[in-house]
Amino acid sequence: QVQLTESGGGLVQPGGSLRLSCAALGSIFRLNVMGWYRQAPGKQRELVARITSDGSTNYGDSVKDRFTISRDNAKSTVDLQMNSLKPEDTAVYLCYAQRLSFGRPDYWGQGTQVTVSS
């Protein structure tokens, strides 16, 4: 079993920055993919960014060129640097992990709230 714990959410003004972190504990061996989804009220869960164990990244279209995902395999952590934040980025951000490079996530964090508002 794997436990994911997020940190770093909060309230920020439009144009500001936040950094989210997610730490994996437990049977972390061969966690191929780690990443972030987000869920805003009344909207479908949306992939924000993902990163594989060899460093390959993918981003959602709405966050490209503003967000950067990084990973420390030795520490089993994944971070999300969010810049130029917009009100539409407001959501609960959920860390996830999966053992295979395809398919659905195997593990989820509890989520951290990000609110972008003046």
Residue, then its C-alpha position, 0 to 999 in steps of 0.5 A: q500500500v502507498q500513502l500520498t500526502e500533499s502540502g502547499g495549497g492556499l490562497v494566492q492572488p491572480g498572477g502569483s505562484l504556489r508550490l505543491s508537494c506530495a510525498a509517497l510513503g509505503s510500498i513505493f517501489r516501481l511507482n512509474v507515474m506520479g502527478w497531479y489532477r485537479q477538481a473544481p466545483g461542478k467540473q470534471r477531474e482534470l489532469v494537470a501534469r504527470i511525470t514518469s520515473d525517467g523524467s518524461t512529463n505531460y501537461g494539461d493544455s490549460v497549464k502548459d508554460r505556467f506549471t512545472i512538475s518535478r520528481d525526486n525518485a530518491k525521496s519519492t516526492v513530486d512537486l508542482q510549481m505553479n506560476s502566473l496563477k489565474p482564478e480558473d486554476t482554483a480547485v482541489y489539487l490531488c496527487y496520484a501515483q500509478r505503478l504502470s505507465f498506462g491505465r488509471p491511477d492506483y493511489w490518491g492523496q487527500g487533496t489540497q485546496v488552491t484558491v486564486s482570488s484577489 
